[in-house]
Amino acid sequence: MATEVDFSSIPEEELQAMKDCFTLFDTNNDGMIDADELQAGFEGFGQKRRRSSILRMIDLADKDDNKMVDFEEFVMLMKEAEMDGSIERAMAEKNKPQDIVDPEQAERDLRRRLERPNLTRDDINASIYGNLSGVKVNETPELITSKTKMFDDEIAQMKPTKKKAFLMAVEKIPDRINDKHKLMFLRAELFNSKKAAIRCCRHWDFMLDIFGPEKAFLPLTQKGALRDDAETLKLALYSDTGEKDSHGQHVLFVNFRSVNASKLDCKAVCRCAVYTIWNRVERDEVTQQNGMVAQMTIPQSTRTWNPRITRQMSLYVRYGAPVRLACVHALYPGRFFKVIFRVGRILAGELSSRIKVFAGTPQEVMEQMKDYGLTEDRLVEEVGGKVVLDREKYLRDMAAMEEKEE
């Protein structure tokens, strides 16, 4: 090998994290990752890669020209990847909101999306995260009617294979696939009808995958589609905080430190996560209009991390959920976070660019949060705030509400 890694210079926790990530792909445990294993690994996380792309990745890491990647080569690749600046760009204290927002560009982009060339800046609230997630749209009955019709036209033009699950939903629960249902997806895509139609179809693809055909079209209630997930529902993994930031974006709390996620059934966790998200979005028009922020505690070890859950929920939130995600707040990262961040960028794809990292003492993190419209009274106790989460009460309240709505 041309260059050797000085393992003594790598913190023990970080090195262990690299070993854990390496084993995600080294499925036959021979200490090497070949092209077949790498391709199978990506496919296992829901990503299709061309063979030529896989071979290029192998060549990039392979230093001894044996067409495989050993652990030392993997470590070199990860260390080199840290130099690209992506982690530093994600650090919240180094990227104040006012430094990254370009309101004029946001204005031009929104005019194009809504096909409204005379849109004024008063209609726009550019997102503090430097993307269009926090834009306020001036919704009029005419806009909603027009875009809903365009949504239907886009669905009609889709290939049957792209809307199979959606058509099953229309057949089995036509009363629920109404204009109100479509409006959620239109709002999620800032009234881009084509993207909204695609997002809606992907939502139903996801529902069919995680629930199966026997439950996908049942009411999304504890006695309906979630009737066999009572124990997983009790886990405080994905929680609705009931709070919004000062920009009106709802706060979802993802606590990867509350449980050893590696032991959990991926689809069961996804079902319960969708239950939490869906019940907030369906009942809260403000969240539909303003979007959502996810605050996430980083797992203490990659051994308690479940990358399949991360991948599946990232895909759903990015491409299928009836709400747009403004940002993921990664809180209190450990030494191994750089490794998880690098692998997470591969697994989460484009969504990974919407990650802000909040590091330091609780007092320092609270100060950083203020720049993003979040004060102690809007943050949960688990991250240093004052909001108390009670999972059992939440489930009782939801069950009572669902019973009234039957």
N, C-alpha and C positions, 0 to 999 in steps of 0.2 A: 504494500500500500504506500502511496506516495507521501501521505501525511498521517501522523498518528495523533490520536486524541489524548490529551492530558486529563485522564479521568479524575485525578486528585484535585483538579481545579474546579470540578463541578460539585455543587452541594449535593449531599446524599439524597435529600428528598427529590431534587430535580432529576438526578440520575435514575432514581427508582421510577419516577414518572415516565421518563423516556423508555425504560424497560417495559413498563405496563403498556404504553402506546405501541411499542414495537410488537408486542404479542398480539395486538389486535389484528395484525396482518400476517404474522408468522403462525399460521394455523396448524402446520405440521410439527411445530416446535423443534425444527432442526437448526435454529439459529440464523436462518437466512430467509430473505423475502425474495421470491422470484416473481416473474411477470404474472403468472397464473394466480398466485396468492394476492398480489396487489390488486389485480382486476377483480377477483372474487371479493376482496375486502370492500372496494368501492361499491360494487353491486349490492353487497350486504347492507350498506348504508344508503341505498337508494340512488346511487349515482352511476350512470352509464358512461364509460370512458372508452374511446376507440383504442384498439390495440396499439396503434402508432403512438398515442398519447401515453399509454402505460410504459411502452418501451423507452420513450424519451425521459420519463421520470426515473426509470431504472438507470439509464445512462448518466443522468445528472448526478445520481448518488454513488454509482459504482466507480470506485477508484482503482480496483485491481482487474477490471475487465473480465470478470467471470459471469457477467449478465445477471448477477444477484446482489442484494444489499445485505451486508451483515450488520451487526449492532453498531460497530464502530463507525461504519459509513453512515448509518442512520443518525447517529449522534452528530456527526459532522454536518449532515444536511440540516438538522434542527438548529444547530448553533449558527450556521450560516444564515438560516432563515430569520433568526433574531435580528440580523443586521439590516433587514429591509425597512425598519422604522415603523412597522405596522402596530407594534405594541405601544411604542412611544406615542404614536398618533392617537391611540385609543385612551391614553391617560387623561382623565377629566381635568386634573389640576394644571395640565400643560396646554389645554385647549379650551379656553373660556368661550362661552356661547357667542359672545359678540365678535369673536375673531374668525368664526367659521361660517356665519350666515351671509349669504349674498341675496338680499331681498329683491334686487332688480332682476337677477336671474330667476328667482322663484316666481316673480311676477310674470316674466316672459313664458316660463314653462307652463304655468297654470293657464295663461291665456290660450296657449296652444292646446292644452289638454281639454279645456272646456269649450274650445272653439268660440271664444268670446274676445275678439280683438280689442274691444273698448273697456275691458275689465279695469277697474280702478284699484289703486293700492289699498283703499279703504276696505276692499273685499278680501284682502289677504293678510294673514298673520303668519309670516314666514317662520318656520320651525326653528327653535333654538338649537336643534341638532344638525342644522345645515342641510336638511332635505325637505321635501314637501309634505312630510307626515303631519305637520301641525297647521297646515293651511286651512283657513276658514272659507267655506264656499257659501255664497249668497244663494241659498236654495229658494227657488220660486216654484209654484205649482206647474208653470210652463216648462221649467227646466226638468223637473222630476218626470212629468208626463212624457216629454220628448225623449229623455234618456232611457226611460223604461221601455218605450217602444223600440228604441235602437238596441237595447239589451235583448229583447225578443227576436229582433232581426238577426243579431249576431248568433244567437242560439240556433236559429233556423238554418244558418249557413254552415254550421259546424259539421264535420264528419261524424257519422253515428258513433264511431269508436271513441270519439273524444267526449261524448256526452251520454254514454251508456248509463252510468249511475244516476245522472240527473233525470234522464227519461224514466228510469225506474221509479224515482221519487215522484215525478209528475203523475205516473200511473197509480201509485199506491197511496199517495197523500196529496192529491191535487189541491185540497183546501189550504195546505201549508205552503205550497209553492206559489205564493201570491205576490202582489206588487210590493207589499211590505217586506217580504223575504228578499226580493230582488233589490230593494232600496238599500238594504244593509251592505250588499256587495258593491253597489254603485258608490256608496259613500266611502267604502274601503279603498276604492280605486279613484277617488276624486272625480266621479262621474265620467270616467273613461269607459264607455259601454262595452267595448270589445274586451278589455281587461277584466271588467266586472263579470261578464258572462263566463270567461275562462276560469276566473277565481271561483265562481259558484259551482261550476262543473267539477273543479278539483276538490272543493269541499265535499261534494257527494261521493267522489272517488275515495276520499280519505275515510268518510263515514262507513262506506261499504267495506273498506279494508279492515278497519279496526273493530267494527261491530259485527261484521258478517251480514249476509242477506236476511237472516231471521230477526235482527235487532236494529239494523241501520235506519229503518223507517218508522220505528216506534217513537213515541214521545220521548224527548231527552230528559227523562225524570228518573228519580231513584226507584220508582216502581215500574218504570218502563224499560228503556234501553240500558239503564244502569242497575237493573235488578240483581245481577250476579256480581256486582262490584262493590258491595257494602264495605268490605274490609279495606280495599284500596282507597275508597273515597275518604276514609278516616285519616289517611296519611296527609300530613301538612306539607305536601310537596308543592302543589300549585294552589295558591290562595288568593281570593279576592279581598283586597284590603279595605274596600269600600271608600277609598280616598282618591282624590285627583290632585295633580299638581296645579300650580297657579295658572297654567295655560289650558286647563280643562281636560288634560289627557289622563285617563284612568290608570291607576297603579296596580299591576299584578305582581305578586310576590312569589318567587320560585326559590324554595329553600332546599338546596342540594345537601345541606348539612343536617337535615332533619331525619334522614334515613339512609341506609345503605342501598342506593338505587341499583347497584349491580345485581342485587338479588331479586329485583322486581320484574314482573312480566311487562314487557314493553307496551303491548297493546292495551293492557288493563290500565296502565298509567296514562296512556294517551287518551283513553276513553274518559277518565276522570278529569284530565286537564281540559279536554274539549267541553265537558259538562260545566266546569267553572267559567271558562271563557264565554261559552255560548249564553249561559244564563245572565251574565252581566250585559253582554252586547244586545241580546234580544230585548231586554227590558229597559235599556238605557240609551235613549237617542243621543244624548250628549257624548257618550263614548263612541257611538257610531260615527258621529260627526267629527270628533276631535282626535280619536285614536287612543292608543294605549302605550304605556311604558312598562316594561318588565324589569323588576329588580331581582337580581339573582345572587345568592350567596354561593361562593365557589366551593366545591367539595374539598374536604381535607386531604383526600388522596384519590388518585386515579382508580384505586381499587374499590372505591365506593361510588364511582362515576359510571353511568350507563350511557355510552356514546350512542346507542341505538335510540334511546329515548330523546336525547339531544337532537339527533338527526331528524327523527320523525316529526317532533314538535316544531323544529326550525322550518322544515318543509311546509308544514301546515300553516304556521303563522305567516310565513313569507308568501305563500302562494294560494292558500285555501281558506283561511279564516275570514269571517265577515267583519273584520276590523283591521286597520293598518297599524303596524307597530312602529312607533317613533324611534325607540332606542331600547337596548338592553343595558342595564346598569350592572356591571360585574363588581361585586362588593368584597372587600377584604381579601384580595388574592394571596395565595400562599406562594412558596418558592417554586412549586411545580406548575404554577399557573401559566408561565410562558409556554410550557410544553402543551398543556391543554388548549391554550389559545391558538397555537400553531395548528394542532390537529383539528380544533374546532373550526378554524377558517376553511379547512378542507371539507369538513362534514357539513357545515352550515352554508357554505357557498356565499352568495351575495349578502345574505343577512348578517354575516360576520362583520361587515363594514359598519354596522349600526351598533357597535359595542363601545361603551364608555367604561373605563376602569376607574374605580374609586378606591384608593389605597391610603393607608396611614392609620392613625389612631381614630377611635370613634369620634372624637371632637373634630379632627381634621376632615373626616368624611362628611360629618354634618355640615361643616362650613362649605365644602365643595358642593354639596347637594343644594345649598341655597341658590347657587348660580343657575340651577336648573329648575327652579320653582318649587323646591321641596324643603319644607322645614320639619322640625322634630314632630310637630303635631300631625303631620301627614305621613310619617314613616313608622314602620312597625318596630316593636321592641327588639326583635332579633337583629336589627341593623343599627340600633342605637336610638330609635325614635320612641314615641309615646303611644302608638296605636297597638292595642292588645288584640291579637287574633285568637278566636275561640272556634276551632274547627267543628266541634260537636254542636255548638249553638248554630253555626252557619248551616249545617246539614239539617238540623231540626227546623230552622226557619224556612229553608228552601222546601223541605217536605210539606210543611204546612201551607206554603204558598201554592205548591203544585196540587195539593189536594183541593184547594179552593178553586183552582182553574180547571179541574176535571169536568 
